Amino acid sequence: MPGGDPLNPLLHPQLVNPPFGDPGVLVEVRFERRCLLLDLGDLSPVPPRLLLRTTHGFVSHTHMDHFAGFDRLLRVCLGREKALHLFGPPGFVDRVAGKFAAYTWNLAPGYAADFVVKATAVEEDGTALTAEFHSRRSFAREAERIVRLDGGLLVAEDALAVRTVTLDHGIPSLAFRIEEPAHVNVFRDGLDRLGLAVGPWLRDLKRAVFRADNDDAPIAAPGRDGGTVVLPLGRLKAEALSVTAGQAIAYVVDAAFTPDNAARITDLARDVDLLFIESPFRAADAETAAARRHLTTEQAGRLGAAAGARRVVPFHFSPRYLGQEEEMRREVESAFRAE
């Protein structure tokens, strides 16, 4: 149950590894007891309980440091009645199929639970190829279809949306934006004044706000002293809720500093609260960064400023700079503030 703090966010993102480790962000979706993963590199720091809560994984590309953790995720979830939605770049469904093909699944159909992986490969023409893999059928590739994406929209739910753009890393590399349509907090004292009890109904109340239901819409709630109380949504919003602009997070990794990439990154990350952005190379090594199609610390800071991000979180530092973490952070922050 939310407290009374109107700044209490729904999305709680954190880096999976230190900045010199494999890139990745775990986003806990509070009050829904679930998680999202941005990239699937080394997942050993993530407790199994959070992996089991993961409903969606968004893979920028399938270099090993972005995808090797799929095996750990699979091992933890196997034998559970669960669906896992994965998204990646062109060829991603083939890569997922290849992961499953590496193992022998003769016992999997005997499990009581059916663990399902639904994989989606985002194509550069605005379409996507999807397929399913069921443990009950030994993870055979099935239910393939092609769908059209609306402006890169991958997930559209009442509580959050996820969009993607394709960046150039010598290969297609996806960047992602996760956002709430609105941020809703419930005030306990407001419920008390209305004589209402807390409970699961509050989740449905929030969804009505996310959907922008009419203020006259009736909402049934349990009374604090028993029975059911029906109140209009507008009154609940006025007396027991705080509705503010939703939180937004962007994730950018493995991209060359080109005009096209810069335009796509700034558009995707426009006015986000948090921009997780790769900063593998120091500013003095811009030529090396360009040759390897990565960003520098200075470029990352400039892109964050151009996007109007409220805060940048640099990560994916090259191991060549071990011992220079603070210097790299200062270069990012200096460029971010200067712009």
C-alpha positions as CSV (number, residue, x, y, z in Angstrom):
1,M,0.0,0.0,0.0
2,P,1.4,3.4,-0.9
3,G,2.1,5.8,1.8
4,G,1.3,9.5,1.6
5,D,4.4,10.6,-0.3
6,P,3.4,12.1,-3.7
7,L,7.0,11.6,-4.8
8,N,7.0,7.9,-4.3
9,P,7.7,6.5,-7.8
10,L,6.2,3.4,-9.4
11,L,9.4,2.6,-11.2
12,H,12.6,1.8,-9.3
13,P,15.5,1.3,-11.7
14,Q,19.0,0.3,-10.7
15,L,22.1,-0.9,-12.5
16,V,22.5,-4.7,-12.3
17,N,26.3,-4.4,-12.2
18,P,28.9,-1.8,-11.3
19,P,29.8,0.5,-14.2
20,F,32.8,-1.6,-15.3
21,G,30.6,-4.8,-15.4
22,D,28.1,-6.1,-17.9
23,P,25.5,-3.4,-18.8
24,G,22.0,-3.9,-17.6
25,V,19.2,-2.2,-15.5
26,L,16.6,-3.9,-13.3
27,V,13.4,-1.9,-13.0
28,E,11.2,-2.9,-10.1
29,V,7.6,-2.0,-10.7
30,R,6.3,-1.2,-7.2
31,F,2.9,-2.3,-6.0
32,E,2.7,-4.7,-8.9
33,R,5.4,-7.2,-7.5
34,R,7.1,-7.5,-10.9
35,C,10.3,-6.5,-12.6
36,L,11.6,-5.5,-16.1
37,L,15.1,-6.1,-17.3
38,L,17.0,-3.9,-19.7
39,D,19.7,-6.2,-21.2
40,L,20.5,-9.7,-20.0
41,G,24.2,-9.7,-19.4
42,D,25.6,-11.0,-16.1
43,L,22.5,-11.5,-13.9
44,S,24.3,-13.1,-11.0
45,P,23.7,-10.1,-8.7
46,V,19.9,-10.3,-9.2
47,P,18.2,-12.4,-6.5
48,P,16.1,-15.3,-7.8
49,R,13.0,-13.8,-6.3
50,L,13.4,-10.8,-8.6
51,L,14.2,-12.9,-11.6
52,L,11.0,-14.8,-10.9
53,R,9.1,-11.5,-10.9
54,T,10.5,-10.5,-14.2
55,T,7.8,-10.3,-16.9
56,H,9.7,-8.5,-19.7
57,G,13.3,-8.4,-20.9
58,F,14.5,-5.8,-23.4
59,V,17.8,-6.8,-25.1
60,S,19.7,-4.1,-27.0
61,H,21.6,-6.6,-29.1
62,T,23.0,-10.1,-28.6
63,H,26.7,-9.5,-27.9
64,M,27.6,-11.8,-25.1
65,D,27.8,-9.1,-22.4
66,H,24.2,-8.2,-23.2
67,F,22.6,-11.6,-23.6
68,A,24.7,-14.3,-21.7
69,G,22.4,-14.0,-18.7
70,F,19.5,-15.5,-20.6
71,D,20.6,-18.9,-19.3
72,R,20.4,-17.9,-15.7
73,L,17.0,-16.4,-16.2
74,L,15.9,-19.6,-17.9
75,R,17.2,-21.8,-15.2
76,V,15.5,-19.9,-12.4
77,C,12.1,-19.7,-14.2
78,L,12.0,-23.3,-15.6
79,G,9.3,-25.3,-13.9
80,R,7.2,-22.3,-13.1
81,E,3.8,-21.4,-14.6
82,K,5.0,-18.1,-16.1
83,A,5.2,-16.1,-19.3
84,L,8.4,-14.1,-20.1
85,H,8.2,-11.6,-22.9
86,L,11.6,-10.8,-24.6
87,F,12.4,-8.1,-27.2
88,G,15.5,-7.7,-29.2
89,P,16.9,-6.6,-32.6
90,P,16.6,-8.3,-36.0
91,G,17.4,-12.0,-35.8
92,F,16.5,-12.1,-32.1
93,V,14.0,-14.9,-32.4
94,D,16.7,-17.0,-34.1
95,R,19.1,-16.3,-31.2
96,V,16.5,-17.3,-28.6
97,A,15.8,-20.5,-30.6
98,G,19.5,-21.2,-30.6
99,K,19.7,-20.9,-26.9
100,F,17.0,-23.4,-26.4
101,A,18.6,-25.7,-29.0
102,A,21.7,-25.9,-26.9
103,Y,20.0,-28.0,-24.3
104,T,18.1,-31.3,-24.2
105,W,14.4,-31.0,-23.2
106,N,13.1,-34.5,-23.0
107,L,12.0,-34.1,-19.4
108,A,10.4,-30.6,-19.8
109,P,7.0,-31.8,-21.1
110,G,6.5,-33.7,-17.9
111,Y,6.7,-30.6,-15.7
112,A,3.3,-29.6,-14.2
113,A,3.9,-25.9,-15.1
114,D,4.3,-24.5,-18.6
115,F,7.0,-21.9,-18.8
116,V,6.5,-19.8,-21.9
117,V,9.0,-17.5,-23.6
118,K,7.5,-15.0,-26.1
119,A,10.3,-13.6,-28.2
120,T,10.0,-10.5,-30.5
121,A,12.5,-9.4,-33.0
122,V,12.2,-5.7,-33.9
123,E,12.9,-5.1,-37.5
124,E,14.1,-1.8,-39.0
125,D,11.1,-1.4,-41.3
126,G,8.6,-0.9,-38.4
127,T,7.5,-4.5,-38.2
128,A,8.3,-7.2,-35.7
129,L,8.6,-11.0,-35.8
130,T,7.2,-12.8,-32.8
131,A,7.3,-16.5,-31.8
132,E,6.6,-18.6,-28.7
133,F,8.5,-21.3,-26.9
134,H,6.7,-23.6,-24.4
135,S,8.4,-25.9,-22.0
136,R,5.4,-28.2,-22.3
137,R,6.4,-28.8,-26.0
138,S,10.2,-28.9,-25.4
139,F,10.6,-25.2,-26.3
140,A,9.8,-25.8,-30.0
141,R,9.5,-22.6,-32.0
142,E,5.8,-22.0,-32.8
143,A,3.0,-19.4,-33.3
144,E,5.2,-17.2,-35.5
145,R,3.6,-14.1,-36.9
146,I,4.6,-10.6,-38.1
147,V,3.1,-7.5,-36.4
148,R,3.4,-3.8,-37.1
149,L,4.8,-1.6,-34.4
150,D,3.2,1.8,-33.9
151,G,6.1,4.3,-33.4
152,G,8.3,1.7,-31.8
153,L,5.7,0.9,-29.1
154,L,6.5,-2.5,-27.6
155,V,4.4,-2.6,-24.5
156,A,1.2,-0.6,-23.9
157,E,-0.4,-1.3,-20.5
158,D,-2.5,0.9,-18.2
159,A,0.4,1.4,-15.8
160,L,3.3,1.7,-18.2
161,A,4.5,1.8,-21.8
162,V,7.8,0.8,-23.4
163,R,9.1,2.2,-26.7
164,T,12.2,1.5,-28.7
165,V,14.4,3.0,-31.4
166,T,17.1,1.3,-33.5
167,L,20.7,2.7,-33.2
168,D,23.8,2.1,-35.3
169,H,26.5,0.1,-33.5
170,G,27.8,-1.5,-36.7
171,I,24.8,-3.7,-36.1
172,P,21.3,-2.7,-35.0
173,S,21.3,-1.9,-31.3
174,L,18.0,-1.0,-29.6
175,A,17.5,1.7,-27.0
176,F,14.4,1.8,-24.8
177,R,12.1,4.2,-23.0
178,I,9.9,3.1,-20.1
179,E,7.2,5.5,-18.8
180,E,4.1,5.8,-16.7
181,P,1.2,7.6,-18.3
182,A,0.6,9.2,-14.9
183,H,1.9,8.8,-11.4
184,V,-0.8,8.1,-8.8
185,N,-0.3,8.1,-5.0
186,V,-3.0,7.1,-2.6
187,F,-3.3,9.1,0.7
188,R,-4.3,6.9,3.7
189,D,-5.8,9.9,5.6
190,G,-8.1,10.6,2.5
191,L,-9.3,7.0,2.5
192,D,-10.0,7.3,6.3
193,R,-12.1,10.4,5.8
194,L,-14.1,8.6,3.1
195,G,-14.6,5.6,5.4
196,L,-12.8,3.3,3.0
197,A,-10.5,0.3,3.7
198,V,-7.2,-0.4,1.9
199,G,-6.9,-3.4,-0.3
200,P,-6.5,-4.8,-3.9
201,W,-9.2,-2.5,-5.2
202,L,-6.7,0.4,-5.1
203,R,-4.9,-1.2,-8.0
204,D,-8.1,-1.1,-10.1
205,L,-8.6,2.5,-8.9
206,K,-5.2,3.5,-10.3
207,R,-5.9,1.7,-13.6
208,A,-9.1,3.8,-13.9
209,V,-6.9,6.9,-13.6
210,F,-4.3,5.6,-16.1
211,R,-7.1,5.0,-18.6
212,A,-8.5,8.5,-18.0
213,D,-11.9,7.2,-17.2
214,N,-14.7,9.7,-16.8
215,D,-14.9,11.4,-13.4
216,D,-18.5,10.1,-13.1
217,A,-17.4,6.5,-13.4
218,P,-18.6,4.6,-10.3
219,I,-15.9,2.9,-8.2
220,A,-16.8,0.2,-5.7
221,A,-14.6,0.0,-2.6
222,P,-14.7,-1.9,0.7
223,G,-16.0,0.2,3.6
224,R,-13.7,0.4,6.6
225,D,-16.5,-0.9,8.8
226,G,-17.7,-3.5,6.3
227,G,-20.0,-3.5,3.2
228,T,-19.3,-1.8,-0.1
229,V,-19.2,1.9,-0.8
230,V,-19.6,3.2,-4.4
231,L,-18.1,6.6,-5.1
232,P,-17.5,8.5,-8.3
233,L,-13.9,8.5,-9.6
234,G,-13.7,12.3,-9.5
235,R,-14.4,12.4,-5.8
236,L,-11.7,9.8,-5.1
237,K,-9.2,11.7,-7.2
238,A,-10.0,14.9,-5.3
239,E,-10.0,13.6,-1.8
240,A,-7.7,10.5,-1.7
241,L,-5.3,10.7,-4.7
242,S,-2.4,12.7,-6.0
243,V,-2.1,12.5,-9.8
244,T,1.1,13.9,-11.3
245,A,3.1,13.5,-14.5
246,G,4.4,10.0,-14.9
247,Q,8.0,9.0,-14.4
248,A,10.1,8.2,-17.5
249,I,13.4,6.2,-17.9
250,A,15.6,5.8,-21.0
251,Y,18.3,3.2,-21.6
252,V,21.0,3.8,-24.3
253,V,23.9,1.5,-24.8
254,D,26.4,0.5,-27.6
255,A,25.8,3.3,-30.2
256,A,28.1,5.3,-32.4
257,F,28.1,9.1,-32.0
258,T,26.6,9.9,-35.4
259,P,24.0,12.6,-36.3
260,D,21.3,10.1,-36.9
261,N,22.0,8.3,-33.6
262,A,22.1,11.6,-31.8
263,A,18.8,12.6,-33.1
264,R,17.2,9.3,-32.2
265,I,18.6,9.3,-28.7
266,T,17.6,12.8,-27.9
267,D,14.1,12.2,-29.2
268,L,13.7,8.9,-27.3
269,A,15.1,10.4,-24.0
270,R,13.2,13.7,-24.3
271,D,12.6,15.0,-20.7
272,V,13.2,11.7,-19.0
273,D,13.7,11.6,-15.2
274,L,16.6,9.2,-15.6
275,L,18.8,8.5,-18.6
276,F,21.0,5.4,-18.3
277,I,23.6,6.0,-21.0
278,E,26.8,4.2,-21.9
279,S,30.1,6.0,-21.5
280,P,32.8,3.5,-22.4
281,F,35.6,5.9,-23.4
282,R,37.0,9.1,-21.9
283,A,36.7,12.3,-23.9
284,A,40.3,12.3,-24.9
285,D,39.8,8.9,-26.7
286,A,37.1,10.0,-29.1
287,E,38.9,8.5,-32.1
288,T,39.0,5.1,-30.4
289,A,35.3,5.4,-29.4
290,A,34.3,6.3,-33.0
291,A,36.3,3.3,-34.4
292,R,34.4,1.0,-32.0
293,R,31.1,2.7,-32.5
294,H,30.7,3.7,-28.9
295,L,30.1,7.0,-27.0
296,T,32.6,9.0,-24.9
297,T,31.9,10.5,-21.5
298,E,31.6,13.9,-23.0
299,Q,29.2,12.8,-25.8
300,A,27.0,11.0,-23.3
301,G,26.7,14.1,-21.2
302,R,25.9,16.3,-24.2
303,L,23.2,13.9,-25.4
304,G,21.6,13.9,-22.0
305,A,21.5,17.7,-21.9
306,A,20.2,17.9,-25.5
307,A,17.4,15.5,-24.5
308,G,16.5,17.6,-21.4
309,A,17.0,14.6,-19.1
310,R,16.8,15.5,-15.4
311,R,19.6,13.2,-14.5
312,V,22.1,11.0,-16.4
313,V,23.5,7.7,-15.1
314,P,26.7,6.7,-16.9
315,F,27.7,3.1,-17.1
316,H,29.4,0.5,-19.4
317,F,32.9,1.9,-18.7
318,S,35.7,0.3,-20.6
319,P,38.0,-1.8,-18.3
320,R,41.0,0.2,-19.7
321,Y,39.9,2.9,-17.2
322,L,39.8,0.9,-14.1
323,G,40.7,3.2,-11.2
324,Q,39.4,6.2,-13.1
325,E,35.7,5.9,-12.3
326,E,35.4,9.3,-10.6
327,E,37.2,11.0,-13.5
328,M,34.8,9.5,-16.0
329,R,31.8,10.4,-13.9
330,R,33.1,14.0,-13.7
331,E,33.5,14.2,-17.5
332,V,29.9,13.1,-18.1
333,E,28.5,15.5,-15.5
334,S,30.6,18.4,-16.7
335,A,29.4,18.0,-20.3
336,F,25.8,17.5,-19.0
337,R,25.9,20.7,-17.0
338,A,27.8,22.7,-19.6
339,E,25.1,22.1,-22.2
